[in-house]
């Protein structure tokens, strides 16, 4: 599977991984705390548009059921329109990318689906229903019969304190779960809630 924008960077500096697997995912939620909303995104679900500065998330508005029928799966647009700390899994490693907010949203048409990388197509097919229906789902996406919402997220800041605490915890340092942190390029306003993907 292709790995987008690898290795990730911020202000020209390469970002370091804060771990692998389930423990790294949990670490991101624990250290971030409830005062900083966040998204944990798997490889293929995050599509670079302008490197790490502008990325895209695809969400199907319909899913195929186990029996082969279609059901509506409305978008959770509210969580993308607020500021979210974003961590992404690239290969086996998790990376903190920064704070993102939806800059615009639109629909992905059939030609947009055709232009996706193979990894992004595979991730979208998987999010549309059970594995036994993937061939049918892929055909429906190819023809535009499954509606997909596209959220364009722009990086608006980078929480240096959160990044440092993630790296310290990964290196075996003390797990510091204090809220807050030095915020670069954002207004510092925190919102409650946890919207991990």
C-alpha positions in Angstrom: 0.0 0.0 0.0 1.3 3.5 -0.8 2.2 5.8 2.1 1.2 9.4 1.6 3.4 12.3 2.6 6.0 10.1 4.2 7.9 11.1 6.2 5.5 13.7 7.6 6.9 17.2 8.5 6.0 20.5 10.2 7.8 23.8 9.2 10.3 21.8 7.2 11.2 19.5 10.2 10.6 15.8 10.0 8.2 14.5 12.6 9.0 11.5 14.7 6.7 8.5 15.4 5.2 8.2 18.9 4.9 4.4 18.7 3.2 1.5 17.0 0.0 -0.4 17.4 -2.9 -0.2 19.8 -0.8 1.2 22.7 0.3 4.2 20.6 -3.4 4.9 19.7 -4.3 4.8 23.3 -1.3 6.9 24.3 -2.6 9.7 21.9 -6.0 9.7 23.5 -4.7 9.5 27.1 -2.1 12.3 26.7 -4.4 14.5 24.7 -7.0 14.4 27.4 -10.7 15.3 27.1 -10.0 19.1 26.6 -8.4 18.6 23.2 -10.7 16.9 20.6 -8.8 14.7 18.2 -8.9 12.3 15.3 -7.0 9.0 14.9 -6.8 8.2 11.2 -5.6 5.0 9.5 -3.3 5.0 6.5 -5.2 5.5 3.3 -8.0 7.4 5.0 -6.0 10.6 4.9 -5.2 11.9 1.5 -2.6 14.7 1.0 -3.6 17.6 -1.1 -0.8 20.1 -0.2 1.6 17.8 1.7 0.7 17.9 5.4 -0.7 21.4 5.3 -4.0 20.5 3.5 -5.3 16.9 3.7 -8.6 15.2 2.8 -10.8 12.7 4.5 -13.4 10.7 2.6 -16.6 9.6 4.3 -19.3 7.5 2.5 -22.9 8.6 2.9 -24.1 5.1 2.2 -22.9 1.7 3.4 -23.6 -1.8 2.1 -25.1 -4.1 4.8 -24.1 -7.7 5.4 -27.2 -8.8 3.3 -26.2 -6.6 0.3 -28.6 -3.8 0.8 -27.7 -0.1 1.1 -28.2 1.9 4.3 -27.6 5.6 4.9 -24.6 6.5 7.0 -24.9 10.3 7.5 -21.8 12.4 7.8 -20.4 13.5 11.1 -19.5 16.8 9.8 -19.5 18.6 13.1 -16.4 16.8 14.3 -14.4 17.9 11.2 -15.5 21.6 11.4 -14.0 22.0 14.9 -10.3 22.1 15.6 -8.9 18.6 16.0 -5.5 17.3 17.0 -4.7 14.7 14.3 -2.7 11.5 14.6 -2.2 9.3 11.5 -0.9 5.7 11.2 1.6 5.5 8.4 2.9 2.0 7.8 3.1 0.6 11.3 4.0 3.9 13.0 1.7 6.6 14.5 2.6 10.3 13.9 1.1 13.5 15.4 0.5 15.9 12.5 -0.9 19.0 14.2 -4.2 20.7 14.7 -6.6 20.7 11.7 -10.0 22.2 10.9 -12.3 21.7 7.9 -11.6 24.4 5.3 -14.3 23.2 2.9 -16.4 20.1 2.0 -17.8 18.7 -1.2 -18.8 15.5 -2.8 -16.5 13.0 -4.5 -17.8 12.2 -7.9 -16.8 9.1 -10.0 -14.0 10.9 -11.8 -12.6 11.9 -8.3 -12.8 8.3 -7.3 -10.9 7.2 -10.4 -8.1 9.7 -9.6 -7.5 8.3 -6.0 -4.4 6.3 -5.2 -4.9 2.6 -4.9 -4.4 2.8 -1.1 -7.1 5.5 -0.8 -9.5 3.5 -3.0 -8.9 0.4 -0.9 -9.5 2.3 2.3 -12.7 3.8 0.9 -14.0 0.4 -0.3 -13.4 -1.0 3.2 -15.3 1.8 4.9 -18.3 1.2 2.6 -19.2 -2.3 3.9 -18.2 -5.9 4.6 -15.4 -7.6 2.8 -17.6 -10.1 1.0 -19.2 -7.2 -0.9 -16.0 -5.3 -1.8 -16.2 -6.2 -5.5 -19.8 -4.8 -5.7 -18.9 -1.8 -3.6 -15.9 -1.0 -5.8 -18.1 -1.1 -8.9 -20.7 1.2 -7.3 -17.9 3.7 -6.3 -16.5 3.4 -9.9 -19.9 4.3 -11.4 -20.7 7.0 -8.8 -23.6 5.1 -7.2 -22.3 5.5 -3.7 -22.3 9.1 -2.5 -19.0 10.1 -0.7 -18.4 13.3 1.2 -15.0 14.9 1.0 -13.7 17.0 3.9 -10.6 19.2 3.2 -8.7 19.8 6.5 -6.2 22.6 6.8 -3.5 22.5 9.4 -3.9 25.6 11.6 -1.5 24.9 14.4 0.9 22.4 16.0 0.8 21.6 19.8 4.5 21.4 20.6 3.7 20.3 24.2 1.5 17.5 23.1 4.1 16.4 20.6 6.8 16.4 23.2 4.7 14.5 25.7 3.9 11.8 23.1 7.6 11.4 22.2 8.5 11.3 25.9 5.9 8.6 26.7 7.1 6.6 23.7 10.6 6.7 25.0 9.5 5.4 28.4 9.4 8.8 30.1 6.7 9.8 32.6 3.2 9.8 31.2 2.2 13.5 31.7 -1.6 13.9 31.2 -1.9 17.6 32.2 -4.2 19.5 29.9 -3.1 22.5 27.8 0.1 23.1 25.9 2.0 25.6 23.8 0.0 26.2 20.7 1.6 27.4 17.5 -0.5 29.1 14.9 -3.9 28.7 16.7 -6.0 30.8 19.0 -5.5 28.3 21.8 -9.3 27.7 22.3 -10.0 24.2 23.4 -13.3 22.3 22.9 -14.5 19.4 24.9 -15.1 15.9 23.4 -13.3 13.0 21.9 -14.0 12.2 18.2 -11.4 9.6 17.4 -11.8 7.8 14.1 
